[in-house]
């Protein structure tokens, strides 16, 4: 198995933002694996039902998908390569045919379609369907939008639309409604934000003058109300959800690659969100994952910094605010996306980061003896 240590990262302890103090020694030395050209997305998911997280990497320039089987000890087999449509830029992994094994939905930017690839227990994959959705699909998310116990798919199109694909239950999909989403839609996330037992969709937009996100409230039949605006954020590219203030209500977190900022939208219940003031990121923050990374049992953020060749850990205080300065770790050129999972069964979250310019996926393993959280200053 090919594993290449990043020789340039022997000093992985980078300076925290705005200080000369070293960042906490949270991760072991990174290990990298080769993938295709211009990797754009990564997913950590058990794809062969062996109980261990695997990695999927979509490569936008080589038109391929890499499958790296996890061995359960923090290492991965050499990647298996599958051909895809043109420019696969986004993907989701979920069980689309009811066999309890995760399958793959892949957004092919250059072909204007979504490919459905079914998984099998032996780690092999079978192409099931290509679904035409329209020009330039940029992001994808899954959820049961019509409450029929079959997963559906939501896709954003680069210019001004969102398309819903309704799952039949056998791994195939029917094209549902399309919705206007002006403002250059980007990423989207699915959750029940108004507590009506129907899934909703939150979406960010990265047109230059945009300073809002939109919430599409689901009606439970596969359709959605006209979207409502939530003020906050500026020219955002990525969005996730997590209960950052530990009040039992999901919050939304958006990042702005161009404005070098991150915005927390605090969930107030009944579908209402309130944006807190933007807080500084490094250069080009985009993809984020939320989880506990500093050993204090409070949710943190891990952020890819595209123009800074690093990731940052933003240590959460547990009340929706974050310790400053945050902690920066170099990973290599143009980190484009990442995924978090426990790759070695030690109950701690590890990270996988794809490097868009280097044809590599970098695996960062949490250290068993991590330091305590940094005290507020």
ROLUMBA-318758 format. One line per 5 residues: number of its first residue (from 0); their letters; for each residue z, x, y of N, C-alpha, C. Coordinates in steps of 0.2 Angstrom, whole numbers, plus 5000, padded with zeros to 4 digits. Layout:
REM residues N
NUM	A	Z:X:Y:Z:X:Y:Z:X:Y | ...
//
This chain:
REM residues 377
0	XXXXX	5000:5004:4994:5000:5000:5000:5000:5004:5006 | 4995:5003:5011:4995:5007:5016:5000:5005:5022 | 5004:5010:5024:5009:5008:5029:5009:5014:5034 | 5008:5013:5040:5007:5018:5045:5012:5018:5050 | 5017:5023:5050:5022:5023:5055:5019:5025:5062
5	XXXXX	5021:5022:5067:5019:5023:5073:5022:5029:5076 | 5019:5035:5076:5022:5041:5078:5023:5041:5085 | 5020:5037:5089:5021:5037:5096:5028:5033:5098 | 5030:5030:5092:5036:5025:5093:5042:5028:5090 | 5043:5035:5090:5049:5038:5087:5055:5037:5091
10	XXXXX	5053:5036:5098:5059:5034:5102:5058:5027:5104 | 5060:5023:5099:5059:5016:5100:5064:5013:5105 | 5069:5016:5107:5074:5013:5112:5071:5014:5119 | 5068:5009:5122:5065:5009:5128:5070:5008:5133 | 5069:5009:5139:5074:5008:5145:5073:5000:5146
15	XXXXX	5079:4997:5147:5080:4990:5149:5077:4990:5156 | 5074:4983:5158:5071:4982:5164:5076:4983:5170 | 5074:4988:5174:5078:4989:5180:5084:4994:5179 | 5084:4997:5174:5090:5001:5172:5088:5007:5168 | 5092:5013:5169:5091:5018:5164:5095:5018:5158
20	XXXXX	5099:5013:5157:5102:5013:5150:5098:5011:5145 | 5099:5014:5139:5094:5012:5133:5095:5005:5131 | 5090:5002:5128:5090:4995:5125:5094:4996:5119 | 5097:4990:5117:5101:4991:5110:5096:4992:5105 | 5099:4996:5100:5096:4998:5094:5095:4992:5089
25	XXXXX	5091:4987:5091:5090:4981:5086:5086:4982:5080 | 5081:4986:5081:5076:4986:5076:5075:4993:5072 | 5073:4993:5066:5071:5000:5063:5065:5002:5065 | 5063:5008:5064:5056:5011:5066:5051:5006:5063 | 5046:5004:5067:5041:5000:5065:5036:5002:5060
30	XXXXX	5033:4998:5056:5028:4999:5051:5022:4995:5053 | 5016:4998:5052:5010:4994:5054:5006:4994:5048 | 5001:4988:5048:4996:4987:5043:4990:4986:5046 | 4984:4988:5043:4978:4987:5046:4976:4980:5045 | 4972:4977:5051:4969:4970:5050:4962:4971:5053
35	XXXXX	4959:4965:5055:4953:4965:5057:4952:4967:5065 | 4946:4966:5068:4945:4967:5075:4948:4962:5079 | 4951:4964:5085:4953:4959:5090:4958:4953:5086 | 4963:4955:5083:4968:4950:5080:4971:4946:5086 | 4970:4939:5085:4972:4935:5090:4978:4931:5089
40	XXXXX	4980:4930:5082:4985:4925:5081:4989:4928:5074 | 4995:4927:5073:4999:4928:5067:5003:4923:5066 | 5004:4921:5059:5009:4916:5057:5013:4919:5051 | 5019:4918:5051:5023:4920:5045:5025:4914:5041 | 5023:4914:5035:5024:4908:5031:5023:4910:5024
45	XXXXX	5027:4907:5019:5027:4908:5012:5020:4904:5010 | 5015:4907:5008:5009:4904:5006:5007:4904:4999 | 5011:4907:4995:5010:4907:4988:5016:4904:4984 | 5021:4901:4987:5027:4898:4984:5031:4902:4980 | 5032:4909:4982:5036:4913:4979:5043:4914:4982
50	XXXXX	5044:4911:4988:5050:4911:4991:5051:4916:4997 | 5045:4920:4998:5045:4926:5002:5040:4924:5008 | 5042:4926:5014:5037:4925:5019:5031:4930:5019 | 5025:4927:5020:5019:4931:5020:5016:4931:5027 | 5011:4935:5029:5008:4935:5035:5001:4933:5035
55	XXXXX	4999:4929:5040:4992:4927:5041:4990:4930:5048 | 4984:4933:5048:4982:4936:5054:4974:4934:5055 | 4973:4931:5061:4966:4929:5062:4963:4934:5067 | 4957:4936:5065:4954:4942:5069:4948:4939:5073 | 4948:4939:5079:4943:4935:5083:4936:4938:5084
60	XXXXX	4936:4945:5083:4930:4948:5084:4926:4950:5077 | 4930:4951:5072:4927:4952:5065:4926:4945:5061 | 4928:4940:5064:4927:4933:5061:4930:4933:5054 | 4937:4935:5054:4940:4936:5047:4947:4933:5048 | 4950:4932:5042:4957:4930:5041:4960:4935:5036
65	XXXXX	4966:4938:5038:4969:4943:5034:4975:4939:5031 | 4976:4940:5024:4982:4937:5021:4986:4943:5018 | 4992:4944:5021:4997:4950:5018:5002:4947:5015 | 5002:4948:5008:5008:4945:5004:5014:4948:5005 | 5019:4945:5006:5026:4948:5007:5029:4949:5000
70	XXXXX	5033:4955:5000:5036:4957:4994:5043:4955:4994 | 5046:4952:4999:5053:4950:5000:5058:4956:5001 | 5055:4962:5002:5060:4967:5004:5058:4970:5011 | 5054:4966:5015:5052:4969:5021:5045:4972:5022 | 5042:4973:5016:5035:4976:5015:5030:4971:5013
75	XXXXX	5024:4973:5014:5018:4968:5012:5013:4972:5008 | 5009:4968:5004:5003:4971:5001:4998:4972:5006 | 4993:4976:5004:4987:4977:5008:4984:4970:5009 | 4981:4970:5015:4978:4963:5017:4972:4961:5013 | 4972:4955:5011:4966:4951:5008:4962:4948:5014
80	XXXXX	4956:4949:5014:4952:4947:5019:4947:4941:5017 | 4947:4936:5021:4943:4930:5020:4938:4930:5027 | 4932:4928:5025:4928:4926:5031:4929:4919:5034 | 4928:4919:5040:4930:4913:5044:4924:4911:5048 | 4925:4906:5052:4920:4904:5057:4920:4909:5063
85	XXXXX	4916:4908:5068:4916:4913:5074:4922:4912:5078 | 4925:4918:5080:4931:4919:5084:4936:4914:5083 | 4940:4916:5077:4946:4912:5075:4951:4914:5080 | 4954:4910:5084:4958:4912:5089:4965:4909:5088 | 4966:4904:5085:4972:4900:5084:4973:4897:5077
90	XXXXX	4979:4897:5074:4979:4894:5068:4986:4891:5067 | 4987:4887:5062:4993:4884:5060:4994:4884:5052 | 5000:4884:5049:5001:4884:5042:5005:4878:5040 | 5003:4873:5036:5007:4868:5034:5004:4865:5028 | 5007:4860:5025:5005:4857:5018:5001:4851:5020
95	XXXXX	4994:4852:5019:4990:4846:5021:4988:4842:5015 | 4989:4844:5009:4987:4840:5003:4992:4838:4999 | 4999:4839:5001:5004:4836:4997:5006:4840:4991 | 5004:4846:4990:5006:4850:4984:5012:4855:4985 | 5015:4854:4991:5021:4858:4993:5019:4866:4994
100	XXXXX	5013:4867:4995:5011:4874:4997:5007:4874:5003 | 5009:4878:5008:5006:4878:5015:4999:4880:5014 | 4995:4876:5018:4988:4877:5019:4987:4880:5026 | 4980:4881:5028:4979:4884:5035:4974:4880:5038 | 4975:4879:5045:4971:4876:5049:4969:4881:5055
105	XXXXX	4962:4882:5055:4960:4888:5059:4955:4885:5065 | 4957:4887:5071:4952:4885:5077:4947:4890:5078 | 4941:4889:5077:4936:4894:5078:4932:4892:5085 | 4934:4897:5089:4933:4896:5096:4925:4896:5097 | 4922:4900:5094:4914:4901:5095:4910:4896:5091
110	XXXXX	4913:4892:5086:4909:4887:5083:4911:4880:5085 | 4917:4879:5089:4919:4873:5091:4921:4868:5086 | 4924:4872:5081:4927:4868:5075:4934:4870:5073 | 4937:4866:5068:4943:4868:5065:4941:4868:5057 | 4943:4874:5054:4942:4875:5047:4949:4873:5043
115	XXXXX	4948:4870:5038:4954:4868:5034:4953:4872:5027 | 4958:4877:5026:4958:4881:5020:4965:4880:5016 | 4963:4878:5010:4969:4876:5005:4971:4882:5001 | 4978:4882:5001:4981:4888:4997:4983:4885:4990 | 4983:4890:4986:4985:4889:4979:4991:4894:4977
120	XXXXX	4995:4892:4971:5001:4896:4970:4999:4904:4968 | 4993:4905:4966:4991:4912:4964:4989:4916:4970 | 4990:4913:4976:4988:4917:4982:4981:4917:4984 | 4977:4913:4980:4970:4912:4982:4969:4906:4987 | 4963:4906:4990:4962:4901:4995:4955:4897:4994
125	XXXXX	4955:4891:4996:4949:4887:4995:4947:4884:5001 | 4941:4885:5004:4939:4882:5010:4938:4874:5008 | 4940:4870:5012:4940:4863:5011:4935:4859:5016 | 4936:4861:5022:4932:4856:5027:4931:4860:5034 | 4926:4859:5037:4925:4861:5044:4924:4855:5048
130	XXXXX	4928:4854:5054:4929:4848:5058:4926:4850:5065 | 4921:4847:5067:4919:4848:5074:4923:4845:5079 | 4926:4849:5084:4930:4846:5089:4928:4846:5096 | 4923:4850:5097:4920:4851:5104:4921:4858:5106 | 4919:4860:5112:4918:4867:5115:4924:4870:5115
135	XXXXX	4925:4876:5113:4930:4881:5114:4937:4879:5112 | 4938:4877:5106:4945:4876:5104:4950:4882:5105 | 4955:4881:5108:4959:4887:5110:4966:4887:5107 | 4969:4881:5105:4976:4881:5102:4976:4875:5097 | 4981:4875:5093:4982:4870:5088:4989:4870:5086
140	XXXXX	4991:4863:5084:4998:4862:5082:4997:4856:5077 | 5002:4855:5073:5003:4850:5068:5009:4846:5068 | 5008:4840:5066:5013:4835:5066:5011:4828:5063 | 5015:4824:5061:5013:4817:5058:5013:4812:5064 | 5008:4812:5067:5007:4808:5073:5007:4800:5072
145	XXXXX	5005:4798:5066:5004:4791:5065:5009:4788:5059 | 5014:4793:5058:5019:4791:5053:5017:4788:5047 | 5012:4791:5044:5010:4789:5037:5011:4794:5032 | 5016:4799:5034:5018:4805:5030:5013:4810:5028 | 5007:4810:5031:5002:4815:5031:5002:4819:5037
150	XXXXX	5001:4825:5037:5001:4829:5043:4994:4828:5047 | 4995:4828:5053:4989:4828:5058:4989:4834:5062 | 4983:4835:5066:4982:4841:5070:4980:4839:5077 | 4983:4843:5082:4981:4842:5089:4978:4849:5091 | 4972:4848:5094:4968:4854:5096:4967:4853:5104
155	XXXXX	4968:4859:5107:4966:4859:5114:4959:4863:5115 | 4955:4860:5119:4949:4863:5121:4949:4866:5127 | 4946:4872:5128:4947:4876:5134:4946:4873:5141 | 4942:4868:5141:4941:4866:5148:4945:4860:5150 | 4945:4854:5146:4949:4849:5149:4951:4843:5144
160	XXXXX	4951:4845:5137:4953:4840:5133:4958:4842:5127 | 4960:4837:5124:4964:4837:5118:4961:4833:5113 | 4960:4835:5107:4958:4831:5101:4963:4830:5096 | 4963:4824:5093:4968:4823:5088:4964:4822:5081 | 4966:4826:5076:4963:4825:5069:4968:4822:5065
165	XXXXX	4967:4816:5061:4971:4812:5057:4971:4814:5050 | 4976:4817:5047:4976:4819:5040:4975:4813:5035 | 4971:4814:5030:4970:4809:5025:4976:4810:5019 | 4978:4816:5019:4983:4817:5013:4980:4822:5008 | 4974:4823:5007:4971:4827:5002:4968:4833:5005
170	XXXXX	4970:4835:5011:4967:4841:5014:4961:4840:5019 | 4959:4834:5019:4954:4832:5024:4956:4828:5030 | 4952:4828:5035:4954:4825:5041:4949:4821:5044 | 4951:4815:5048:4946:4811:5052:4947:4813:5059 | 4942:4813:5063:4943:4814:5070:4946:4808:5073
175	XXXXX	4951:4809:5077:4954:4803:5081:4952:4803:5088 | 4957:4801:5092:4956:4800:5099:4955:4807:5103 | 4952:4807:5108:4951:4813:5113:4955:4811:5119 | 4958:4816:5122:4962:4814:5129:4960:4819:5134 | 4959:4817:5140:4958:4821:5146:4964:4825:5147
180	XXXXX	4963:4832:5148:4968:4837:5150:4966:4842:5155 | 4965:4839:5161:4962:4844:5166:4967:4849:5168 | 4965:4855:5170:4969:4860:5173:4968:4866:5168 | 4963:4866:5164:4962:4872:5159:4968:4872:5154 | 4968:4868:5149:4974:4867:5144:4974:4874:5140
185	XXXXX	4980:4876:5138:4981:4881:5134:4985:4879:5128 | 4991:4882:5127:4995:4881:5121:4998:4874:5121 | 5000:4872:5115:5004:4865:5115:5009:4866:5109 | 5014:4861:5110:5019:4861:5105:5021:4854:5104 | 5024:4853:5098:5025:4846:5095:5032:4845:5094
190	XXXXX	5035:4839:5097:5042:4837:5095:5043:4830:5098 | 5049:4827:5096:5050:4820:5098:5055:4821:5104 | 5052:4821:5110:5056:4822:5116:5059:4816:5119 | 5057:4810:5117:5060:4804:5120:5064:4801:5115 | 5065:4803:5109:5070:4801:5104:5068:4794:5102
195	XXXXX	5061:4793:5102:5059:4786:5099:5056:4786:5092 | 5058:4792:5089:5055:4793:5082:5048:4794:5081 | 5044:4795:5087:5037:4796:5086:5036:4803:5090 | 5032:4807:5087:5031:4814:5089:5027:4814:5096 | 5029:4818:5100:5025:4819:5107:5022:4826:5107
200	XXXXX	5019:4828:5112:5015:4834:5113:5017:4837:5120 | 5019:4843:5121:5020:4846:5127:5014:4852:5128 | 5011:4852:5133:5005:4856:5134:5006:4860:5141 | 5004:4867:5141:5003:4871:5147:4996:4872:5149 | 4995:4873:5155:4989:4874:5158:4989:4880:5162
205	XXXXX	4983:4884:5162:4983:4890:5166:4977:4891:5171 | 4975:4885:5174:4971:4886:5180:4975:4889:5186 | 4972:4892:5190:4976:4896:5195:4981:4892:5199 | 4979:4886:5201:4984:4882:5206:4989:4878:5202 | 4989:4878:5195:4993:4873:5191:5000:4875:5192
210	XXXXX	5005:4871:5193:5012:4872:5193:5016:4867:5190 | 5013:4865:5184:5016:4859:5180:5014:4860:5172 | 5018:4857:5168:5016:4856:5161:5015:4848:5161 | 5012:4846:5155:5011:4839:5154:5014:4837:5147 | 5017:4831:5147:5020:4828:5141:5015:4822:5139
215	XXXXX	5013:4822:5133:5009:4816:5130:5014:4813:5125 | 5016:4807:5127:5021:4803:5123:5017:4799:5117 | 5020:4801:5111:5016:4798:5106:5018:4790:5105 | 5014:4786:5102:5015:4779:5101:5016:4778:5094 | 5016:4783:5089:5018:4782:5082:5012:4780:5078
220	XXXXX	5006:4779:5081:5000:4776:5077:4994:4781:5078 | 4996:4787:5080:4991:4793:5080:4988:4793:5087 | 4990:4789:5092:4988:4789:5099:4993:4791:5103 | 4992:4792:5110:4997:4794:5115:4996:4791:5121 | 5001:4790:5125:5001:4788:5132:4997:4793:5136
225	XXXXX	4995:4790:5142:4992:4795:5147:4998:4800:5149 | 4996:4806:5149:5001:4812:5150:5005:4811:5157 | 5011:4813:5157:5015:4813:5163:5016:4821:5165 | 5017:4822:5171:5018:4829:5173:5025:4830:5174 | 5027:4837:5172:5034:4839:5173:5033:4845:5178
230	XXXXX	5035:4845:5184:5034:4851:5188:5038:4857:5186 | 5034:4863:5187:5038:4869:5186:5033:4874:5182 | 5034:4880:5182:5029:4885:5179:5023:4886:5184 | 5020:4891:5183:5014:4893:5187:5009:4896:5182 | 5003:4893:5182:4997:4896:5178:5000:4898:5171
235	XXXXX	5003:4894:5167:5006:4896:5161:5001:4896:5155 | 5002:4900:5150:4998:4902:5145:5001:4900:5138 | 5007:4900:5138:5010:4899:5131:5017:4894:5132 | 5018:4891:5126:5024:4886:5127:5027:4886:5120 | 5034:4886:5120:5038:4885:5113:5043:4880:5115
240	XXXXX	5047:4878:5110:5053:4873:5111:5058:4876:5107 | 5064:4875:5110:5070:4878:5106:5076:4875:5110 | 5082:4874:5107:5088:4872:5111:5091:4878:5113 | 5090:4880:5119:5092:4886:5122:5099:4886:5125 | 5101:4880:5127:5108:4879:5130:5113:4876:5125
245	XXXXX	5111:4875:5118:5115:4872:5113:5118:4866:5114 | 5114:4861:5117:5117:4854:5119:5114:4849:5114 | 5110:4851:5109:5107:4847:5104:5101:4844:5106 | 5098:4846:5112:5092:4843:5115:5087:4849:5116 | 5081:4848:5113:5076:4853:5113:5074:4854:5121
250	XXXXX	5074:4861:5122:5071:4863:5129:5064:4866:5128 | 5060:4867:5133:5054:4870:5133:5054:4876:5137 | 5050:4881:5134:5050:4888:5137:5042:4889:5138 | 5040:4891:5144:5033:4892:5146:5033:4899:5149 | 5027:4903:5147:5026:4909:5150:5020:4910:5154
255	XXXXX	5020:4914:5159:5014:4915:5163:5011:4922:5163 | 5006:4923:5159:5003:4930:5159:5001:4933:5165 | 4998:4929:5170:4996:4931:5176:5001:4932:5181 | 5006:4928:5181:5012:4928:5186:5018:4932:5184 | 5017:4935:5178:5023:4939:5175:5030:4935:5175
260	XXXXX	5030:4929:5173:5036:4925:5173:5037:4921:5167 | 5043:4918:5166:5044:4914:5161:5048:4908:5164 | 5047:4902:5162:5050:4896:5165:5054:4892:5159 | 5060:4890:5160:5064:4886:5155:5064:4879:5158 | 5062:4874:5154:5062:4867:5156:5068:4864:5151
265	XXXXX	5073:4863:5155:5079:4861:5151:5079:4853:5149 | 5079:4852:5143:5079:4845:5141:5085:4841:5143 | 5084:4835:5146:5089:4831:5148:5090:4825:5144 | 5086:4824:5139:5086:4818:5135:5081:4813:5137 | 5079:4808:5132:5075:4803:5134:5068:4805:5137
270	XXXXX	5066:4811:5135:5060:4814:5137:5060:4817:5143 | 5065:4818:5147:5065:4821:5153:5067:4828:5153 | 5063:4832:5157:5064:4839:5158:5065:4842:5165 | 5069:4847:5166:5070:4850:5173:5069:4857:5172 | 5064:4859:5176:5063:4866:5176:5068:4870:5180
275	XXXXX	5070:4876:5177:5075:4880:5181:5070:4885:5185 | 5073:4889:5190:5069:4894:5193:5066:4899:5188 | 5059:4901:5190:5056:4906:5185:5060:4912:5185 | 5060:4915:5179:5064:4922:5179:5058:4927:5177 | 5060:4933:5179:5055:4939:5179:5053:4940:5172
280	XXXXX	5047:4942:5170:5045:4945:5164:5043:4952:5165 | 5040:4955:5160:5037:4961:5161:5030:4960:5162 | 5025:4965:5162:5018:4964:5164:5014:4960:5158 | 5012:4954:5160:5008:4950:5155:5012:4946:5150 | 5018:4943:5151:5021:4940:5146:5017:4934:5143
285	XXXXX	5017:4933:5137:5013:4928:5134:5016:4924:5128 | 5015:4927:5122:5017:4924:5116:5025:4925:5116 | 5028:4920:5113:5036:4920:5113:5038:4917:5106 | 5044:4919:5104:5047:4916:5099:5055:4916:5101 | 5058:4910:5099:5065:4910:5100:5069:4911:5094
290	XXXXX	5075:4914:5094:5079:4915:5088:5085:4919:5090 | 5089:4921:5086:5095:4925:5087:5093:4932:5085 | 5093:4937:5090:5091:4943:5089:5096:4949:5091 | 5102:4946:5094:5107:4951:5097:5113:4951:5093 | 5114:4947:5088:5120:4947:5084:5126:4943:5087
295	XXXXX	5125:4939:5092:5131:4935:5095:5130:4927:5094 | 5126:4925:5089:5125:4918:5087:5123:4914:5093 | 5119:4917:5098:5117:4913:5104:5109:4914:5104 | 5105:4909:5105:5098:4909:5105:5095:4914:5110 | 5091:4918:5108:5087:4923:5113:5080:4922:5113
300	XXXXX	5076:4925:5117:5069:4925:5117:5066:4932:5115 | 5061:4932:5111:5057:4938:5110:5050:4936:5114 | 5048:4941:5118:5042:4940:5122:5037:4946:5121 | 5030:4944:5120:5025:4949:5120:5023:4950:5127 | 5022:4957:5129:5020:4959:5136:5013:4962:5135
305	XXXXX	5008:4958:5136:5001:4960:5135:4999:4967:5139 | 5001:4967:5145:4999:4972:5149:5004:4978:5150 | 5010:4977:5146:5015:4982:5146:5016:4986:5139 | 5012:4984:5134:5012:4987:5128:5019:4987:5125 | 5022:4981:5126:5029:4981:5123:5031:4974:5121
310	XXXXX	5036:4973:5118:5040:4967:5118:5046:4967:5121 | 5049:4961:5123:5055:4961:5127:5060:4956:5123 | 5066:4958:5122:5071:4953:5120:5075:4951:5126 | 5075:4944:5127:5079:4941:5133:5085:4938:5130 | 5091:4941:5131:5097:4939:5127:5100:4933:5131
315	XXXXX	5100:4928:5127:5103:4921:5129:5110:4921:5130 | 5113:4918:5135:5120:4917:5135:5123:4911:5132 | 5118:4907:5129:5120:4900:5126:5120:4894:5130 | 5119:4895:5137:5119:4890:5142:5113:4889:5145 | 5107:4892:5142:5101:4891:5145:5099:4897:5150
320	XXXXX	5104:4901:5151:5102:4907:5156:5102:4913:5151 | 5100:4919:5154:5099:4925:5150:5102:4931:5154 | 5104:4936:5150:5107:4942:5152:5102:4946:5156 | 5103:4949:5161:5098:4953:5164:5102:4960:5166 | 5098:4966:5164:5091:4966:5162:5090:4965:5155
325	XXXXX	5084:4963:5153:5082:4962:5146:5080:4969:5143 | 5078:4968:5137:5077:4975:5133:5070:4975:5131 | 5067:4981:5132:5060:4982:5131:5059:4987:5125 | 5054:4986:5121:5053:4990:5115:5045:4991:5115 | 5043:4997:5115:5036:4998:5115:5033:4997:5108
330	XXXXX	5027:4994:5107:5024:4992:5101:5017:4995:5100 | 5013:4996:5106:5006:4998:5105:5002:4994:5110 | 4996:4995:5110:4991:4992:5115:4990:4985:5114 | 4991:4981:5120:4990:4974:5120:4993:4970:5115 | 4999:4969:5114:5002:4965:5109:5000:4957:5111
335	XXXXX	4997:4954:5107:4994:4948:5108:4998:4942:5106 | 5001:4942:5100:5004:4937:5097:5010:4939:5092 | 5015:4935:5091:5020:4937:5086:5022:4931:5082 | 5026:4933:5077:5029:4928:5072:5036:4931:5070 | 5041:4926:5069:5047:4928:5067:5049:4925:5060
340	XXXXX	5052:4929:5056:5054:4927:5050:5059:4932:5047 | 5063:4930:5042:5067:4935:5038:5063:4938:5032 | 5060:4944:5033:5055:4946:5029:5059:4950:5023 | 5065:4951:5023:5069:4955:5018:5075:4952:5015 | 5076:4945:5017:5082:4941:5014:5089:4943:5016
345	XXXXX	5089:4947:5022:5096:4949:5024:5099:4944:5030 | 5095:4938:5030:5097:4932:5035:5096:4934:5042 | 5093:4939:5044:5092:4941:5051:5084:4940:5052 | 5082:4938:5058:5075:4937:5060:5072:4944:5061 | 5066:4945:5058:5062:4951:5059:5056:4948:5063
350	XXXXX	5052:4953:5066:5046:4951:5070:5040:4954:5067 | 5034:4951:5067:5027:4954:5066:5023:4953:5072 | 5020:4958:5075:5017:4958:5081:5010:4960:5080 | 5004:4957:5082:4998:4959:5082:4996:4963:5088 | 4992:4968:5087:4990:4972:5093:4982:4971:5093
355	XXXXX	4980:4968:5099:4973:4966:5100:4968:4971:5100 | 4970:4977:5103:4966:4983:5104:4966:4988:5099 | 4971:4987:5094:4972:4992:5089:4971:4990:5082 | 4969:4984:5080:4967:4982:5074:4973:4983:5069 | 4979:4981:5071:4985:4982:5068:4990:4976:5069
360	XXXXX	4994:4975:5063:5000:4971:5064:5006:4975:5063 | 5011:4975:5068:5017:4979:5068:5023:4975:5065 | 5026:4977:5060:5032:4974:5058:5038:4977:5060 | 5043:4974:5064:5049:4976:5066:5055:4973:5062 | 5059:4977:5059:5064:4974:5055:5071:4975:5059
365	XXXXX	5074:4970:5059:5081:4970:5062:5085:4975:5058 | 5090:4978:5061:5094:4983:5058:5100:4979:5055 | 5103:4981:5049:5108:4978:5046:5114:4978:5051 | 5116:4984:5054:5121:4985:5058:5119:4985:5065 | 5117:4979:5068:5115:4978:5074:5121:4978:5079
370	XXXXX	5120:4980:5085:5125:4981:5090:5128:4974:5093 | 5133:4973:5095:5135:4967:5098:5131:4965:5104 | 5132:4959:5107:5128:4957:5113:5131:4961:5119 | 5126:4962:5124:5128:4965:5130:5132:4961:5134 | 5137:4963:5137:5142:4959:5141:5138:4958:5148
375	XX	5139:4952:5151:5136:4950:5157:5139:4955:5162 | 5134:4957:5167:5136:4961:5172:5135:4958:5179
//
